[in-house]
Amino acid sequence: MPALNVPDAYAAALLSLHEIDDDEFAAVLDAIDVLRGPSGISAFARAAGASAQIGEQTAETLLQVVLSIVDHGERQQGDPDDLIAEIVASPDLGLDEPSQARLLHRVQTLVGSSPTRLFHKSLLLLQEHDSVFVDTKIVTDIRPVFGDDISDGAETAVLTHSLKIEFFRAGRRDHFYVALDHDDLLSMKEAIDRAIAKTASLTKTLRSAGISTPTLEG
């Protein structure tokens, strides 16, 4: 079987996990527990990055590795331990057998953590739609309006806005544009503000019932 290739960023994060001491690894496990609350990857990165002294970016990448392993196991309906063993034995990490065993145990512990698996299920539900929002951008243009004699220059101008929405559909990234005027922007802002207010109200209700609302970002 050919050796598994591990991306550089993932390899660096895994090596950081291997190098920290037992107390720092315990801090990473404690940070995993924040995924039970109304936070997300960024909250874990802040907690683990500071307490385990591995940095927020490394902590975030490490969680991405762990979630990817959980996702692979769920989709392939296989034992994630097999994939973890291949990862830690990859030449990209360059670990000897005792070091592989140390890292194997730590990754298995993170992958098997209840907060990790619950957070992964929450992310799947969040993304279980035909189209999933990725990003948005609004470009504002000034369009001159000329009279009958163009040589006189523009007599007035109108402001136009072009809303770009990027999304994932069927595993592919796509986008579309929508033209807006000032009233459209105000209407959209009102709808967004109302949705945010409803989210805050429902989150408060769910928290009072002991139900968390995990998100991608904290």
PEURGI-V416319 format. One record per residue. N is the residue number from 1. RES is the residue in three letters. PSI is psi as a letter, one per 20 degrees, with the letter a starting at -180 (* if undefined). OMEGA is omega in degrees with one decimal (NA if undefined). Layout:
BEGIN
<<N;RES;PSI;OMEGA> <N;RES;PSI;OMEGA>>
END
This chain:
BEGIN
<<1;MET;p;179.4> <2;PRO;q;180.0> <3;ALA;q;179.7> <4;LEU;p;176.8> <5;ASN;p;179.9> <6;VAL;p;178.9> <7;PRO;q;-175.2> <8;ASP;g;-177.7> <9;ALA;g;179.0> <10;TYR;g;-180.0> <11;ALA;g;-179.6> <12;ALA;g;179.6> <13;ALA;g;179.3> <14;LEU;h;177.6> <15;LEU;h;175.6> <16;SER;h;177.3> <17;LEU;h;179.0> <18;HIS;h;-171.3> <19;GLU;h;-177.9> <20;ILE;q;-179.4> <21;ASP;r;-175.1> <22;ASP;h;178.9> <23;ASP;h;179.0> <24;GLU;h;175.9> <25;PHE;h;175.8> <26;ALA;h;177.7> <27;ALA;h;176.1> <28;VAL;g;177.5> <29;LEU;g;176.7> <30;ASP;h;180.0> <31;ALA;h;177.6> <32;ILE;h;-176.3> <33;ASP;i;178.8> <34;VAL;i;179.1> <35;LEU;i;176.1> <36;ARG;h;-174.8> <37;GLY;a;-177.6> <38;PRO;l;-179.6> <39;SER;b;-178.5> <40;GLY;b;-175.3> <41;ILE;g;-178.0> <42;SER;h;178.7> <43;ALA;g;176.1> <44;PHE;g;-178.0> <45;ALA;g;179.5> <46;ARG;g;-176.3> <47;ALA;g;-177.8> <48;ALA;g;-178.5> <49;GLY;h;-178.1> <50;ALA;g;-173.5> <51;SER;h;179.4> <52;ALA;i;177.5> <53;GLN;l;177.5> <54;ILE;i;180.0> <55;GLY;q;-176.1> <56;GLU;g;-177.1> <57;GLN;g;178.2> <58;THR;g;179.5> <59;ALA;g;179.2> <60;GLU;g;178.7> <61;THR;h;178.7> <62;LEU;g;178.5> <63;LEU;h;176.3> <64;GLN;h;176.8> <65;VAL;g;-178.1> <66;VAL;g;179.7> <67;LEU;h;177.7> <68;SER;h;178.5> <69;ILE;g;177.6> <70;VAL;g;-178.5> <71;ASP;g;179.4> <72;HIS;g;179.9> <73;GLY;h;179.9> <74;GLU;g;-176.1> <75;ARG;h;-178.7> <76;GLN;i;-178.3> <77;GLN;l;179.9> <78;GLY;r;179.5> <79;ASP;o;-179.3> <80;PRO;h;-179.5> <81;ASP;h;178.9> <82;ASP;g;179.4> <83;LEU;g;179.7> <84;ILE;g;179.9> <85;ALA;h;177.9> <86;GLU;h;-178.0> <87;ILE;g;-175.3> <88;VAL;h;179.3> <89;ALA;i;-178.0> <90;SER;p;175.1> <91;PRO;h;179.6> <92;ASP;h;177.7> <93;LEU;h;175.7> <94;GLY;k;-177.3> <95;LEU;q;173.7> <96;ASP;r;-172.9> <97;GLU;g;177.3> <98;PRO;h;179.1> <99;SER;h;176.3> <100;GLN;g;-179.9> <101;ALA;h;179.1> <102;ARG;g;-179.1> <103;LEU;h;178.7> <104;LEU;g;-179.2> <105;HIS;g;-177.3> <106;ARG;g;179.6> <107;VAL;g;177.3> <108;GLN;g;-179.8> <109;THR;g;179.8> <110;LEU;g;-179.3> <111;VAL;h;-177.6> <112;GLY;i;-179.0> <113;SER;p;179.3> <114;SER;g;178.2> <115;PRO;h;179.0> <116;THR;g;-177.0> <117;ARG;h;177.9> <118;LEU;g;178.7> <119;PHE;g;178.5> <120;HIS;g;177.9> <121;LYS;h;178.7> <122;SER;g;179.4> <123;LEU;h;178.7> <124;LEU;g;179.3> <125;LEU;h;178.8> <126;LEU;h;-174.2> <127;GLN;j;-175.6> <128;GLU;m;179.3> <129;HIS;r;179.6> <130;ASP;g;178.4> <131;SER;p;-178.6> <132;VAL;p;-178.5> <133;PHE;p;177.8> <134;VAL;g;-175.5> <135;ASP;r;178.1> <136;THR;q;179.7> <137;LYS;q;177.5> <138;ILE;p;177.7> <139;VAL;p;-179.0> <140;THR;p;-178.7> <141;ASP;q;170.1> <142;ILE;p;-179.5> <143;ARG;o;-179.1> <144;PRO;q;176.9> <145;VAL;p;-177.3> <146;PHE;q;173.8> <147;GLY;a;-178.1> <148;ASP;h;-179.4> <149;ASP;o;-176.2> <150;ILE;h;-177.8> <151;SER;i;178.4> <152;ASP;i;-178.9> <153;GLY;r;-178.5> <154;ALA;p;178.7> <155;GLU;h;177.9> <156;THR;r;179.7> <157;ALA;q;177.2> <158;VAL;q;175.5> <159;LEU;p;177.4> <160;THR;q;-179.5> <161;HIS;p;177.7> <162;SER;o;-179.2> <163;LEU;p;176.5> <164;LYS;p;177.1> <165;ILE;p;176.8> <166;GLU;q;-177.2> <167;PHE;r;173.1> <168;PHE;p;173.9> <169;ARG;p;179.9> <170;ALA;l;177.0> <171;GLY;j;-179.0> <172;ARG;q;177.4> <173;ARG;p;-178.6> <174;ASP;r;179.5> <175;HIS;r;171.9> <176;PHE;r;-178.6> <177;TYR;q;176.4> <178;VAL;p;178.0> <179;ALA;p;-178.8> <180;LEU;q;168.3> <181;ASP;a;-175.1> <182;HIS;g;179.7> <183;ASP;h;178.0> <184;ASP;g;178.9> <185;LEU;g;179.3> <186;LEU;g;178.9> <187;SER;g;179.6> <188;MET;g;178.2> <189;LYS;g;179.2> <190;GLU;g;179.5> <191;ALA;g;179.2> <192;ILE;g;178.7> <193;ASP;h;179.5> <194;ARG;g;179.8> <195;ALA;h;178.2> <196;ILE;g;179.0> <197;ALA;g;178.2> <198;LYS;h;178.3> <199;THR;g;179.9> <200;ALA;g;-179.3> <201;SER;g;-179.0> <202;LEU;h;177.5> <203;THR;g;178.2> <204;LYS;g;179.3> <205;THR;g;-179.6> <206;LEU;g;179.0> <207;ARG;h;-179.5> <208;SER;h;177.4> <209;ALA;j;178.7> <210;GLY;k;-179.0> <211;ILE;p;179.7> <212;SER;r;179.1> <213;THR;m;-177.2> <214;PRO;q;175.2> <215;THR;r;178.2> <216;LEU;h;-176.6> <217;GLU;q;178.3> <218;GLY;*;NA>>
END
